[in-house]
């Protein structure tokens, strides 16, 4: 259980190589050493113009 004031540590791993700017990942959230949440995520990778 997560309560206000807890510190969440997020860890992500790539599930596949990045293709066409899309990254597919598996993410985990921990409080201390306890796994409190997990999810499959997709992210769009874009270049930042200077």
PLY file of the C-alpha trace (Angstrom):
ply
format ascii 1.0
element vertex 50
property float x
property float y
property float z
element edge 49
property int vertex1
property int vertex2
end_header
0.00 0.00 0.00
1.24 3.47 -0.89
0.50 6.35 1.47
1.22 10.09 1.24
4.87 10.75 2.01
6.15 7.46 0.54
9.00 7.71 -1.95
8.28 5.84 -5.19
11.19 4.44 -7.18
10.36 3.77 -10.84
12.29 1.26 -12.94
11.63 0.66 -16.64
12.98 -1.82 -19.17
12.61 -1.80 -22.95
10.52 -4.68 -24.27
11.62 -4.20 -27.88
13.99 -2.00 -29.88
12.71 1.54 -30.53
10.99 1.57 -33.93
9.75 4.68 -35.73
10.20 6.69 -32.55
7.96 4.42 -30.42
9.39 2.78 -27.30
7.55 -0.09 -25.59
8.51 -0.65 -21.97
7.60 -2.52 -18.82
7.58 -0.30 -15.74
7.72 -1.11 -12.04
7.11 1.11 -9.00
8.68 0.29 -5.64
8.38 1.64 -2.12
11.60 0.46 -0.53
12.03 -3.13 -1.77
8.27 -3.72 -2.14
6.75 -3.79 -5.63
3.59 -1.66 -5.44
2.65 -1.28 -9.12
3.60 -2.40 -12.62
2.49 -1.46 -16.12
3.26 -1.79 -19.82
4.02 1.62 -21.31
4.45 3.17 -24.74
6.30 6.41 -25.34
6.87 8.57 -28.38
10.50 9.66 -28.70
10.87 13.05 -30.42
13.84 15.27 -31.12
14.00 18.53 -29.24
14.81 21.50 -31.48
17.44 23.83 -30.02
0 1
1 2
2 3
3 4
4 5
5 6
6 7
7 8
8 9
9 10
10 11
11 12
12 13
13 14
14 15
15 16
16 17
17 18
18 19
19 20
20 21
21 22
22 23
23 24
24 25
25 26
26 27
27 28
28 29
29 30
30 31
31 32
32 33
33 34
34 35
35 36
36 37
37 38
38 39
39 40
40 41
41 42
42 43
43 44
44 45
45 46
46 47
47 48
48 49
